[in-house]
Amino acid sequence: MKRAAAMAFPIQLLILVFLFCVSAGVVDSDDGATLLEIKKSLRDVDNVLYDWTSSPSSDYCKWRGVTCDNATLNAITLNLSGLNLVGEISPSVGKLKGLQTLDLRGNRLSGQIPDEIGDCYSLINLDLSFNEIYGDIPFSVSRLKQLEMLVVKNNRLIGPIPSTLSQVPNLKVLDLAQNNLSGEIPRLIHWNEVLQYMGLRGNNFVGTLSPDICQLTGLWYFDVRNNSLRGSIPQTIGNCTAFQVLDLSYNHLTGEIPFNIGFLQVATLSLQGNQLSGPIPPVIGLMQGLAVLDLSCNMLTGPIPSILGNLTYTEKLYLHSNKLTGSIPAELGNMTKLHYLELNDNHLTGTIPAELGKLTDLFDLNVANNNLGGPIPDNLSSCTNLNSLNVHGNKLNGTIPLSFQRLESMTYLNLSSNDLQGPISVELSRIGNLDTLDISNNEVNGTISSSFGDLEHLLKLNLSGNRLTGSIPAEFGNLRSVMEIDISHNQLSGFIPQELTQLQNLLSLRLENNNLSGDVRSLINCPSLTELNVSNNNLGGYIPTSNNFSRFSFDSFLGNPALCGYWNSNIYPCREAHTTERGSCSTKNKKLDWDTRLNIAHGAAQGLSYLHHDCSPRIIHRDVKSSNILLDKDFEAHLTDFGIAKSLCTSKTYTSTYIMGTIGYIDPEYARTSRLTEKSDVYSFGIVLLELLTGRKAVDNESNLHQLILSKTANNAVMETVDPEITATSKDLGAVKKAFQLALLCTKRQPSDRPTMHEVTRVISSLLPSAAPLKPMPSVASLPPSARAPSYKDEYAKLKTPHVLNCPSMSTSDAQLFLKFGEVISQNSE
């Protein structure tokens, strides 16, 4: 007993000594002071780090985002994710020796990753994703021997992957996606036995896929999508038995798909967007765990293997945009989990199998642009979850199935450019959720049922190029959401219904090549109409000379002998129209001076501002580009081509299945997320403004104008790209520089950092030269009708209230907006 008591005494003594050391500050940490140093390099926009103070009563272990070790009081976790922090990562972070997790994702941090990060030798998790960090990945990261997760995706990092990353023995997750990294993927990294996740998509990596890739025995996720890899897929790929996701899409891979790829147990296999050739290996039909198979946008040939019908767990099958031949296998009807089936843009023949009607979960069926014949099977109406059906551009015949009325979930129906006959069944009008109905270029006949006016969600209606007779139903006036109506090239007669004036969102109305009579005066009350064609009918009366009619071209009214109007270029300025795109029509040799370019930008900005802020619901153009800005003979700018425009409810965004727009002008954030806002138009406008400033195309011979401008900002050499004609004609190069700054602000990577079109219009207005005093002119009322030519601003004045047109003081003044330009050059990113 005494011996046990004697042994207990040293233990008790040690505990007392430890407690004394803690109370005396021996177990102390300088992490609080270090954290304050880190805070100094940050700009806390929303004051979220208000409790990070040097007050004696402030316990840094209780500060926001900080977690400490209870024994050592060292900071072991620093989580400042999603706090809208601006600034740089302080080198002082290297003093946090006990730090195990550093999470700064989802802020607006810039600058480089400090080399001192390698001094955090306890670090296990490092996440710097979704910021604006640039520069190289420092080699010092390889000193982090405990590191398990390195995530720096969605930044602006450049340079190669450090080959020394292979020296990080515990690295399990490596996510470098969506940066500007280059060079080859280090082969040594393929010998990391614990690596499980490798995300490298959206960079500029070159070289070939290493045959050593399967040495990564623990790797289940391998994504190199959207790089510049070349060569063939290694024959050893079938040995990567741990893979669950394999994405090699959008590279420059060639050759055939290896037969042994069928040995993989992946859930996702994406090879689209390469130059792969040869047949689809039938062995893929044995990959029972496959949920997503995407072989689209290649040069694959031969038939679709019927054995693919064995993939009963596959939800997405994309084989479109290849050179596949033969018929659609009936066995595909066994893929009962299928949601997406896209076989369009091939050379398929035969008929649409009735067995596809067994796919009750099918959401999207696209067989457009093939050589399919026969009727549309009635069985498709059993696909009650079908949202989109596209059979455009085939040789289908017969009538439109009456059973389609059961497809209550359908929003998109495209039956165009086939040989369909018979009447348009009234049952189609019972698909209440339709937003697009296209039956153009068929042989359908009969009348248009008045019940089509019940399609309250319809945005686009195209019945053109058929043999329809009778009159245009007055019930079309109930299509309150519709933006585009095309019933041209038919045999319609009667008057243009007065009820069309109720369509406040109608942008395009095409009625040409019919037998319509009466006049067009009622259409003067369609305020949003930007495209009208009533040519080649039997219309009479006078053409209105006010409101939006001034923007319609001369050709829009041709072929109506009884239609009277003032046939001159004042009323029809678009007869001599040009676009802002170089080399168009008669302007290809005309040089635009600075003032003219500024006026063009101002007019286009006013148009977009009206669409975004004064239409209800607001309208997003979705295809703003130089060739869609029409110039009249006085070089006044007019927005055109609203074929893919989208109306949105207030304070809402829109998620689209397909990315719409033109390469070079598409907002990268919209392309990445498919979330559409008015800021997508702002980005496109910024590209147009850069074109006006430089005289260059947005994309020319694989050269990207936006990237060129960004590369010049690093050396403050942006002004070197100015079109010499601007330098020769501008009286104020300061205004030119501000226009550049505005363009860069419009093209900022984050949509929330871009200005609104109201703000853009105001800034450009401030750059316009002061108008010279005008000579006395006769009043408008005293002029003959032919001289009353409404200008572009007049058009908008009639559509907008004066305070919107003139853009008076708003929440952001000119000075405040230009103060933001200081950040543009250093922070702007695509």
Number of C-alpha atoms within 10 A of each C-alpha: 5 7 7 8 9 10 10 11 10 11 11 11 11 11 11 12 12 14 14 13 13 15 11 10 10 12 15 14 15 12 23 22 14 17 22 15 15 16 20 14 15 16 16 16 11 10 11 14 17 10 14 17 17 12 9 6 7 13 13 24 19 12 17 15 16 18 19 18 13 10 9 14 19 23 24 24 21 20 17 19 18 14 18 19 25 17 18 21 22 21 17 20 22 18 17 25 16 21 25 19 21 22 18 24 24 19 19 22 25 20 18 19 21 20 15 16 24 19 20 24 20 18 24 20 19 20 19 23 24 21 24 27 26 19 17 18 20 16 15 16 25 19 17 22 19 18 24 19 20 20 20 25 24 21 24 24 25 18 16 17 20 17 15 15 21 18 16 18 17 18 25 20 20 19 20 24 24 24 22 21 23 17 15 18 21 15 14 14 21 19 15 21 16 16 24 19 21 20 19 23 23 21 22 22 24 16 13 17 20 17 14 16 20 20 15 21 19 18 25 19 19 19 19 24 24 22 23 21 24 17 14 18 21 17 13 15 22 17 16 23 18 17 25 18 21 20 19 24 25 22 22 19 25 18 15 17 22 17 15 15 23 19 16 24 21 24 18 20 23 19 24 25 21 23 21 25 18 16 17 23 18 14 16 22 18 17 21 18 16 24 19 20 21 19 24 24 21 23 21 26 18 16 17 22 20 15 16 24 18 19 24 20 18 24 20 22 23 19 24 24 21 23 21 26 18 17 19 22 20 15 16 25 20 18 23 20 18 24 20 20 20 19 24 24 21 22 20 26 17 17 19 22 18 14 16 26 18 18 23 19 19 26 21 20 21 19 23 24 22 22 21 25 18 15 17 21 18 14 17 26 21 19 23 19 19 24 20 20 19 19 23 23 21 21 21 25 18 17 17 22 18 14 16 22 17 18 23 17 17 24 20 20 20 19 24 24 21 23 20 26 18 16 17 22 19 14 17 23 20 17 20 19 18 25 19 20 21 19 25 24 22 22 20 24 17 17 18 19 20 15 15 22 17 18 23 17 16 24 23 22 22 19 23 23 21 21 21 26 17 16 19 21 20 15 16 24 18 17 24 20 19 25 26 23 21 20 23 24 21 22 21 25 18 17 18 22 18 15 15 22 16 17 21 21 24 24 22 21 21 19 25 24 21 22 21 25 18 17 18 20 16 14 21 16 17 19 21 17 23 19 21 22 20 23 21 21 24 21 24 17 15 14 19 18 21 17 18 24 24 22 27 19 20 19 15 18 22 15 16 18 12 15 18 15 14 15 11 12 18 20 27 23 22 20 18 15 22 24 24 24 22 18 12 13 12 11 15 13 10 9 11 18 16 24 16 17 18 22 19 22 26 22 25 26 26 29 22 25 23 20 20 25 18 15 19 14 17 20 25 24 23 26 24 29 27 23 18 19 24 23 21 22 16 12 20 22 29 22 23 20 18 21 15 14 19 18 20 19 11 12 7 9 13 13 12 13 8 8 17 16 19 13 12 19 24 21 28 19 18 19 16 10 11 18 15 23 21 23 24 26 27 29 30 27 26 28 27 27 27 26 24 27 25 22 19 18 20 24 14 10 6 7 12 15 19 22 12 13 20 21 14 15 15 11 9 11 12 19 17 11 15 19 18 14 15 22 16 10 13 15 13 12 14 11 18 20 15 16 23 24 22 24 26 27 28 29 31 24 19 19 21 9 15 22 20 20 25 21 21 29 23 23 21 21 20 12 18 15 13 8 6 6 6 6 6 6 6 8 7 11 8 9 10 8 13 14 13 15 17 18 18 20 15 15 18 20 16 14 17 16 11 12 10 16 20 15 16 11 11 10 8 12 14 16 9 10 17 17 11 13 18 11 13 23 21 14 22 19 19 16
